[in-house]
Amino acid sequence: MQKTLPTFSSIAIIGKYMNQSALQQMQTDLADLARHLSAKNIKLWVEKHTAQHAELTGVNTCALEEIGEKVDLAIVMGGDGTMLSVARALMESDIPLVGINRGRFGFLTDLRAEDMLVAIDSILGGAYQTETRMLLSASIMRAGKQVHQGIAFNDIVVKSGLRLIELEVEIDGKFMHKQRGDGLILGTPTGTTAYSLSAGGPILHPNLDAIVLVPINPHTLSNRPIVLSSASKIEVRLVQVDDAQISYDGQFQLALEIGDKVLVQRASKDITLLHPSEYCYFEMLRNKLNWG
């Protein structure tokens, strides 16, 4: 649905901020975008590592964690991995995100770098689609105490590093099953085109309020993916494992122990993405997945 939000008066640019060589490769695009926005009646901020490594001078800079307090729109240049980390960092701010693809896939960063200035002008003029994407929250309980809490945009993965892992899964307090395999993916609709897809999971339209559970190389072939309501509260307990870890969007890992419980549910906040007015999810899938 096309929707016009209030005028964006303050905008942040965030590049692939933790990768110096990647920022240097996209230096020209970042400089062009910064000059283009600065020429408008817009207060511009650039994430400090982006500005430093892309050698952008004469711009206001700030840390990533401060951006949500300063702007009403963030433009992310990089790949889907960059968008994932930025979305988690800015989740509490409620500011919408626009992605310019300088990565491989671009499921989340859907503006092409060669068209970015025209596309950004259209968005600033109100010609865009607004899309809300859910996130997942996970708490790790050990001996009755919470030892870690994290957020994922794509997926939360409980996985063995060496041998088969044995897990017990409960949904809303009801026992679902015990599984043996390489692990379990708990994904959002956004994440169903990521690791979940490689593991044989279904593709869910991002407008669905759902959580998908996808076993990784299950020892029993009848153990299949299942789609749950996003209101579900999921408990995963480690029964038997030699070495295990939990990961969030594949970007943060933490070791797990036998007896740990991973409690997963929908996060309290969503992420808002802005797309060009002509954006079509199915066209994106055809292009990225090489459908006929």
ABEGO torsion letter per residue (X at the ends): XBBBBBBBABBBBBBBAABAAAAAAAAAAAAAAAAAAAABBBBBBBBAAAAAAAGBBGBBBBBAAAAAAABABBBBBEBAAAAAAAAAAAAAAGBBBBBBBABAAGAABABBAAAAAAAAAAAAAGBBBBBBBBBBBBBBBBGGBBABBBBBAABBBBBBAABBBBBBBBBGGBBABBBBEAEBBBBBAAAAABAAAAAGBBBBBAABBBBBBBBBGBABAABBBBBBBAABBBBBBBABBABBBBBBGGABBBBBBBGBBBBBBBBABBBBBBBBAABBAAAAAAAAAGBX
